[in-house]
Amino acid sequence: MKIHRKKKLGVILFVAAGLSATVGLTLFALGQNMNMFYTPSQVAMGEVETGRRFRIGGMVKEGSFISESDSLKVRFETTDFVHAVPIEYEGILPDLFREGQGIVAEGSVDSRGVFSASKVLAKHDENYMSQEVKAALDAADALKSNNSLQSISER
Amino acid sequence: MIPELGQFSLILALCLSILLGTIPIVGAEKSNALWMSLARPLAAGVFVFLAVSLVLLAYAFVTDDFSVQIVAAQSNSLLPMRYKITALWGGHEGSFLLWTFMLAGWMLAVSIYSKSMPVQFVARVLGVLGVLCVCYILFMLATSNPFDRVTPLPPVDGSDLNTALQDFGFIVHPPTLYMGYVGFSVVFAFAIAALLSGRLDSAWARWSRPWANVAWAILTIGIALGSWWAYYELGWGGWWAWDPVENPPLITWLFGTALIHSLAVTEKRGVFKSWTVLLAILAFAGSLLGTFITRSGLLTSVHAFASDPTRGVFILGILLLTVGGALLLYAVRAPLMKSNLGFSLVSREIFLLINNVLLVVSAASIFLGTLFPMVYQALTDDLISIGPPYFNAIFVPLMIILVVFLGIGPMSRWKKTSMEYLIRQVSRVFLASLFLGLCLPLVILLEFSLAATICVSLASWILLTIGKDLKNKLANKPSLRSGLSSLSSSYVGMVLAHTGISVMLIGAGLTTYFSLERSILLGPGEQVELGSYAFIFNGHEEIRGPNYIGDRANISVLRNGSEIEALYPERRIYLASGTPSTEMAIDAGLLRDLFVTLGEEKEGGSWSMTVYVKPFVRWIWLGAIFMAMGGTIAAIDKRYRLLRRRKIEKSKEREVAADLAAT
């Protein structure tokens, strides 16, 4: 092999080694830092193991919001209109948090079935519904119509 | 009537850009001088009609013409004038018009500042930009016409600009970001023109460099403004969230950074040609990707515009057409380019190659993390999100390695540098920066911290290697002054930009590891301590603004028992939309920011609030300012201008000679 070919090969090998190492590490890191998303129905039916971090999305149930007067603890329920999951959070809620609005919360569920959130996100635009909340409501709709079909066929 | 004129003007701009996208390119192919000469007037025409369009749309906003759909959706008669004008880019349609106008602006700039380049080349560059213009205007007219009317009856008042956008940051961040983003289209057009002509030489690199530098500098400022705005407006005390819409500008910026370095090698040494072209294409693709992600509604984020799938498909079409076409052309033409790999394994070329590999790899992994949720959803139907830990885990180590090489690179020489020489140059600098990294945090913080040590070591490594390099450069000069004035402005630009990295590194590192924050409920007269500061809540009052009502808290900040600052965070309710919004109060300082956000009133008159102490956070944006200054100074390097003057003189002489010969 000529010298310049050797050099070229060296450069190519160097780049290839760097790239493949990074792709491997990247995929590993992706797998480690992936937050799955679940709907209130999935959580209520116990599809998520306790202690695992994930995201939940749905509407804040009307009349469920309780705020402690002497601390920053709040409690509310998020619902997809089939099942509701209680959420506990300590901190300041986003500006657009309101009952009847879509939210996404990040955290984990404990053995009592209560979701303790480390982060609560509310939608930022009147015309815009978060993809996750929308997915949760769609899934619930599908479930509802399935159930009613089943109940019809059972009859 | 006025909005229809605006639309008419937009259609005229489309017609002219269709001409611009075809005639000069064909002319360049056929060496038809007349056809090529049409490029400049056509580019000016496109600019004028887009400008008219933009002004007429702004007029609709200023005069509260709520019969125009986007005015009704994004403005309100109570809105202060500065937001009425800027509400233009508060939504998808208007902001895309601004984006297209920016492209036309760059196009005009190219047609003015390209007198030294061959006519054929200029015709191709403007032609390629014309094709982009066609795509963008067609997209607007087909899917998102900013001049659409509300039918049948216009609303009495508009539904107001999103409250989070009613802020100074909104006035400056989008135009700057767009200008930087779109600037990379120019470099892209240069690369395509060079591919079309088959002449990728160092002249091409020399012509592209100032444009790439300026676009990069503006993008740097644009991103920094966005980060600064998010910091003080969104109220979570962070300055970078790895949000899916923050990432594409960063990806573009990283490609752009690789590009300006690679262009230097191509210009000076004539190597890495095809790689440089590829980077130009990638940087441009990054900017289109940003558009796609914001406007397609595929990803959830603070920035996403209300979505419409046809838009996403259309932009994807543009993306495939332009980037795909460019890559195809590249695949056909690039193998024809020959570079002589005339450098050894330790040389400045290699260090710049390492710089490029690191930058491109980090850009690629951010790209992967940004798009992974989308791909995952398409494959499995499950929704996932990728959190900041992923991005930090990848980006931070890569940047640390990059900074280590950043110190050595400028000291190395082209072609061949001996390892002993480099080691001799940097060994003392290396020890000194380690020493500084160990001692400075110890003195200031009175405790050992690995993060602070790494951070300060790296920052001083950059500064000390720059100092050493300067010392070498000035060693043989008769006086300091003559030495300093002999430095080329590209070198000064590089020094400034690298200093900027060092400053930003200090800011980012120290803020991340030493920020304090606390959310708490305070009654009137109560206080909270944070670090060496005490925040006392003195009570609140009701306030009334032009288009909002709200509460303002009064908080005194004490340090060592004496009051140093009073802060007034607000919580507003905007009247038109009824949306609440918090306005934080910040006491900015070079060494630390104090920062309070107001939550809400609870029973008994106490308020929830979050207080922050953020050391060195301003340095992040200060660093960006240094970098942008560096980029700009490098772009105005004398040799680009000198060359231009010499060329013009030469061509004039030739013309005169030809005239003489003819007579």
Interface residues (C-beta under 8 A of the other chain):
Chain A: H4 K7 K8 G10 V11 F14 V15 G18 L19 T22 L25 T26 A29 L30 Q32 N33 M34 N35 M36 F37 R55 S67 S69 D70 S71 L72 E90 G91 I92 L93 D95 L96 H124 D125 E126 N127 Y128 S130 Q131 E132 A135
Chain B: S159 N162 A164 L299 T300 V302 A304 A306 S307 N340 L341 L345 L353 V357 V361 A364 S365 L368 G369 F372 Y376 D382 L383 I384 S385 I386 G387 P389 Y390 A393 I394 S519 I520 L521 S577 T579 P580 S581 T582 T597 G599 E600 K602 E603 G604 S608 M609 T610
